[in-house]
Amino acid sequence: MAKTRITNQIRTLRFFADEMSQAVLAEKVGVTRQTVMAIEAAKYSPSLELAFKIAAVFSKELGEVFTYPDEVKK
């Protein structure tokens, strides 16, 4: 399986949200702490729905939390 190229700012956002734990974020969005850990480490790409939920927890736009590099223009 190809490694994801989606990057994220979750760790930074958690830090600035009173050092929110992965477990607390997981509870807020309805997943396990292990899922949050994998997303944060860019080992797993969240569903679009989950990505929006994570962004909403931090009151951010999707693009402020997740980044997908532009493909080479044809």
C-alpha positions as CSV (number, residue, x, y, z in Angstrom):
1,M,0.0,0.0,0.0
2,A,1.3,3.4,-0.9
3,K,2.1,5.7,2.0
4,T,-0.2,8.6,2.5
5,R,1.0,12.1,1.6
6,I,-1.6,13.9,3.7
7,T,0.0,15.9,6.4
8,N,-1.7,17.5,9.4
9,Q,-1.4,20.0,12.2
10,I,-3.2,17.9,14.8
11,R,-0.4,17.7,17.3
12,T,0.2,21.5,17.2
13,L,-3.6,22.1,17.5
14,R,-3.8,19.8,20.5
15,F,-0.9,21.6,22.1
16,F,-2.6,25.0,21.7
17,A,-5.9,23.5,23.0
18,D,-4.7,23.3,26.5
19,E,-2.5,20.3,25.6
20,M,-5.6,18.2,24.7
21,S,-4.7,14.5,24.8
22,Q,-5.2,12.1,21.9
23,A,-7.8,10.3,24.1
24,V,-9.9,13.4,24.6
25,L,-9.8,14.3,20.9
26,A,-10.7,10.7,20.0
27,E,-13.7,10.8,22.4
28,K,-14.9,14.1,20.8
29,V,-14.8,12.7,17.3
30,G,-15.9,9.1,18.1
31,V,-12.8,7.1,17.3
32,T,-10.1,5.3,19.4
33,R,-7.0,7.0,20.6
34,Q,-5.0,4.6,18.4
35,T,-6.9,6.0,15.4
36,V,-6.0,9.6,16.3
37,M,-2.4,8.5,16.9
38,A,-2.2,6.9,13.4
39,I,-3.7,10.0,11.7
40,E,-1.4,12.4,13.6
41,A,1.6,10.3,12.6
42,A,0.4,10.3,8.9
43,K,0.2,6.5,8.9
44,Y,-3.6,6.6,8.3
45,S,-5.7,9.0,6.2
46,P,-9.1,9.8,7.9
47,S,-12.4,9.7,6.1
48,L,-13.6,13.0,4.9
49,E,-16.3,13.0,7.6
50,L,-13.7,12.3,10.3
51,A,-11.4,15.0,8.9
52,F,-14.3,17.6,9.1
53,K,-15.1,16.4,12.7
54,I,-11.4,16.9,13.7
55,A,-11.3,20.3,12.2
56,A,-14.5,21.3,13.9
57,V,-13.1,20.4,17.3
58,F,-10.5,23.0,16.8
59,S,-12.8,25.5,15.1
60,K,-10.6,25.4,12.0
61,E,-11.2,25.0,8.3
62,L,-10.3,21.6,6.8
63,G,-7.3,23.1,5.0
64,E,-5.9,24.5,8.2
65,V,-5.7,21.0,9.7
66,F,-4.9,18.7,6.8
67,T,-2.7,19.4,3.8
68,Y,-2.4,17.4,0.6
69,P,0.4,18.5,-1.7
70,D,-0.6,19.7,-5.2
71,E,-0.1,17.2,-7.9
72,V,2.2,18.2,-10.8
73,K,0.1,20.3,-13.2
74,K,-0.3,18.8,-16.7
